[in-house]
Amino acid sequence: MRNKKPSLSYRENYLRSVEFKGPEYIPCRVIITWPIWNTYRKKLEEIAIKHPLIFPDFKLESIQYDDKTGVLRVNRSIKDPFGCIWKFNIKGYQGQVVKHPLEDWKDFKNYEFPNPEDGLPSEGSDKLTPWNTIFENLEKLKAENNLVRISLMHGFFFQRLYYLRGFTNLMKDFLTRPSQIYDLIEKLTEYILDLVKILLKFGKIDVIYFGDDLGTQTRMPISPATFKEFIYPSYRRIFQQIRRMGTHVYFHSDGHIIEVIDQLINAGVSILNIQDRVNGLDNLNSLCKGRICIDVDVDRQHLVPFGRPKEIKEHIKHIVEKLAMKEGGLMIESEVHPPTPLRNIMAVVEAMEQYMWLF
């Protein structure tokens, strides 16, 4: 199956999968984290070049390597446009917020969000990307007949709330319900809606990405009722604005989020990127199959880095057998982290290429 050539463009096949319109194959991709690129370098580049369907965004010489290989420690801090102080300790990985601008509600009175007209923020960055740069990149994708997609920030809402307030403070806010938490949620919602309105001035965009890690390993830190009161209404306002323009909403969350899948679907999510082992394939089958396009995140914590190649291949086969439909509605991704051996990356690639062709 490796040399089989699709007749559909990547964009058309992707959209058919999302819209349940009979894709030719299951969109599959491997996402390599920078420390893994820096470890394997040319060997991994050769794999990406030989398997373009699995590495659709890879471009030769696009990775900047460090002089040293392996995991590199750093000690870097930045202040983002929201006033959050971030600290980073591993090169190529996201940091964490160590100082929260609204830790004390007394600072809320004079707090201001970034000006939406100044550009699009990125999680863990001290800069805004100017809109002209955003629109130039979208125009290039459109001109090349590629999938026109853009990320509107990982950690855009639930996580942004605790970046601003601090996690413990936010959990207390959900219990004690001070008036300020409702005001903060409204201001954050309006800010994101302003970003969406500017972005949609471009015209036809196929997919807008949102990320918000809602779960822990075994459960959510808030109840479904709390989610429905504080998070769901804003999600729905934002996502419905996008869906009304004919654009799909791609939503990513790490962790266990089974209890709010119905709310995510009702809010307007088109594509749900969700972890397989943490949430359970049986649950994804009963709650998602045929209702929403699932982008299954293959177990990156245990199976991919530490499993045997045979186990990896059998698991990917099981995902397809459990969740694939001829009409579409399934994608598969594998995000690769240290200390994954090269043979396991190849096992993922070979399994995806073998099982991606529908029936």
N, C-alpha and C positions, 0 to 999 in steps of 0.2 A: 504493500500500500504506500510505501514511502514516496515513490515517484509519481503517484497519482496527481493529476493536475485538475484543479477546479475549473469549471466553466463560468462560474459567477465571480464577480469582483469581491474583494474582501468586504467592502462596504455593503454591497447588496446582500451578501450571505449573512452578514452580521445583523442587518435590519430585518431580514426574513426570520432570523432566530428570535429576535426580540418581539416581533409582531405575530408570531405563530403562522407564518406564511410559507412554510416548507423550505428550509434552508437545504443546501446541498451537503453540508457537513457541519459538525458541531464546532463552533469557534473555540479553539484551545490556544493557550499561550503560557509561556514560561517567563516569569519576571525575576530577573537576577538582581540581587542586592549588590551594592558597590563592593563590599568586602569580598564577595565571591568573584566578581569580575577581576578584582585586583589580585586574587590568588591564582586564578587559572589563565587569565589573559588570552593569549593567542589560541590556546586549545579550545577555550570557550567561544571565542570569535568564530573559529572554524565550524563549530557545531551550529551556531546561530546562522551562519551563511548557508549551510547545507539544508537548513530546515526553516525556510522563510515563513511558512504558514504558522509555525509555532513561535517564531520571533518576528511578528509582523512590523514592529517598530524599530528593529535594530538597523543601525547604519554603521558601516565599517569606519573605524577610527573615531567613533563618537564617544568612547570611554576614555577619560583622563586617569591614567594610572599614577600611583605613588612609587617612589623609589624602592620602598619596602613592600613585601607581600604579607598576606595575612591580615588579622584584625589590628588596626592602628588606633592607639589611644590618643585623644586630644583633650584639651582643656580650653573650651571656647564659650563665651557668653555673648548674647545679643539682646537688644530690646526691640520687640516687634512694634508695628504701627499701632497696636492696641495698648501699648504700655506694659506688656508682659515681659519679664526677664526670663530668657531661656538659657539653659546650660547644656552643653553637648560634651560627651566623653568618648564616643566612638565615631571615627570618621565614616561618613556614608550613612549614618543612622540619625533618626530624629532625636532631638533632645527632649527635655521636659521643662515645664515652667517652674521656676523656683521662687519667683516673687510675683504676687498678684496685685494689680493696680486697684482693685475694688475689695481687697481683703477687709477693709473697714467701710461700712456703708456711708460714713461721713464724707468719703471721697467721691461718692456717686453724684452729688449735686453739681459738681463742676466737670464731670467726666464727659468726654466727647469721643465718639467713634471716628475712625479715619474718614476723610471726605471721599465718598464713592467715586466722584469724578477724577480723583487722583490716580486710580488704578485698582487692580485686583490683588488682594493679599494672598500670601501663601503661608501655610502653617510652618512656624519655626524659621521664618525669614524676616529680616529687618527692613525689607524693601517692598514696595508695591510695584507690580508690573504695569507699565503704562498701557492705556487702552489701545493706542495705535499699534503697539507691539502685539497685543492680543489679536486685534483685527487682521493684521498682516499675516499672522500664523494661521488664522482661520481661513483667510482668503487663499493661502497657499494650499491648504488641505482641499478646499473646494475645487481649485483649479486642477489639482492632480487627481480628482475624483476619488479621494480618500474619504474615510469616515470623518465627518466634521464634528469633532468632539473637543471639549474643554473642561478643565477641572475648576470648579468653584469652591476649592478649599477642602482639605481634610480637616476634621475637627471644627466644622463650621458652626455648630449650634450647641448641643449638649456639652461637648468638650470645651467650646469657647466660653460657656458659662462658668465652668470651673477653672479655666485658665484665668478668667477675670476675678472670680470670687475666692478660689481655692476649693478643693474637693470637699473637705469637711464642712466648710461654711455653706456650700451649695446644698449638701445633704440636709443640713439643719434648716436652710431656707425652705426646702420642700416640706418640712414638717411644721415649721412655725409660721410660714406664709407671711412674712413681712411685706408691706406694700411695695417696697423697693424691688423685690424679685419680679413682680408683675411688670413694673415699669422697665426694668432691665431687659426682660424678655421681649417686650414690645419694641424697645429701641433696637435691639439686635435683629429682630424680625424685619423691621423697616429698613435697616441698613442692608441686609441681605437682599431684600426685594429691590432696593435701589440698584444694587450690583446686577441683579438679574435683568432689570429693565434696560440698563445700559448694554449689557451683553447681547440681549435679544434685538437690539437695534441693528446688529450685523445682518440679520435676515435668517435664513434657514440654517439652523444648527441641528445636527442629528442627535447628539447626546451631550448632556451636561452631567458631570460627575460631582457627587457629594460624598464626603466621608465623615462618619461620626461613630466612634467606638462606644457602643452602648452596653456591652456585656463584659462579664468576667469569665473565668474558665467554666464555671458551673451554673451561673445565674446572672441576672441583671442587678446592679446596685440599687435600682429603684423599682417599685412595683409597676405593673401595667396600668394601674389606676393613676399613679403619680405621673407616669409617662403621658397618659391621656390628658391630664390636666395641664401640665406645664410644657410639654414638648410637641405632642401631636398637632395641636392647632396651628403652630407656626410652621411645622413641616408641611401641613396641608396647604396653607396659604402660599408658601413658596413653590411647592411642587406643582400645584394646580395652575399657577401662573405660567409655569414652563410648559405643562402639558397642553394648555389652551393654545399655545403657539405651534403645536405639532412636534415638539421636541421631547425626546425621551429623558427620563430621570434615572441615572445610574446611582445606586446607593450602596455604599460599602460600610460594613460594621464588623469589627473583630468581636469575638466573644459569643457567649450564649445569649440569643435574642429571640428564641422561639415564641415567648409569651407576647411579643408585640408585632409579629409578622402580619397579622390581619390589619393592624393599625397602619403599618407601613404601606401595605397594598392599598388601603382606603385613602391614604394620604396622597397617592399618585406615583409611587415608585414603579418604574417599568422593568428595571433590572436590579436584582438583589444579589450583591456579592457577599457570600456568607460562608463561614467555616464549616467543613463537613463533620469532622469527628466531634467537635464541641457541641454541635446542634443535633447531629444524628441524621443519617440518610433516610431513615424511616420517617422521621418528623418532616424532613424536606419533601418527601414523597407525598405525605398526607396533607400538608399545609400549603405547599407551593406548586406542585406539579399541575400544569395546565392553567394556573391562575396568574403566574408571573414568571418572567424569564429569570432563571437562577444561574448565577455565575459562581460555580462551586469552587471554593478555595481548598485545594488538596492539603491534607494535614501537614503543615510546615513545621510543626513543633516536634513531632516524633517520627512519623513515617518517612518523610522525604529525607531528613538529615541522617536518620539512624536505622531505617529499615533496610531490608534486602531488596535488590532490584526486582526479584520475583514478586515480593509482597506489594511493591509499588505498582507494578503492572496489573496485578490482580485487583487491587483497590480501584484503580482508574477504570478497569473493565466493569467492576461492580457499580460504580457511579453511573456509567452509561446504561447498563442494564436496568438500573433502578429508576433513573430519571429521564432518560431520552424519550422523545416523542418524534415521530416523523414530521409533525407540524412545526416543531421547534421548541423553544423555551428552555434550552440548556446551553450553557457555556462552561468551560473548565479552565481554571488557572492554577498555576503552581508558583508560589513565591519562594525563592530559594535563599536560605541563610546559612552562615557557617554553623557547624563544620561539614556541610554536605559534601560527600565525595563526588568526583566527576562521573563515576559510574552510575550514581543514583540520578544525576541530572539526565544522563542518557536514557535511563530507564523511563523517566517521566516523558521525555520526548518521543521515544519509540512507542510507548503505550498510547500517547495522544494520537500519534499518526496512525496507529493501527485501528483505534476504536472511534475516531472522529467521524468516519464516513458512515452516514446514516443508512442502515438497513440495505 
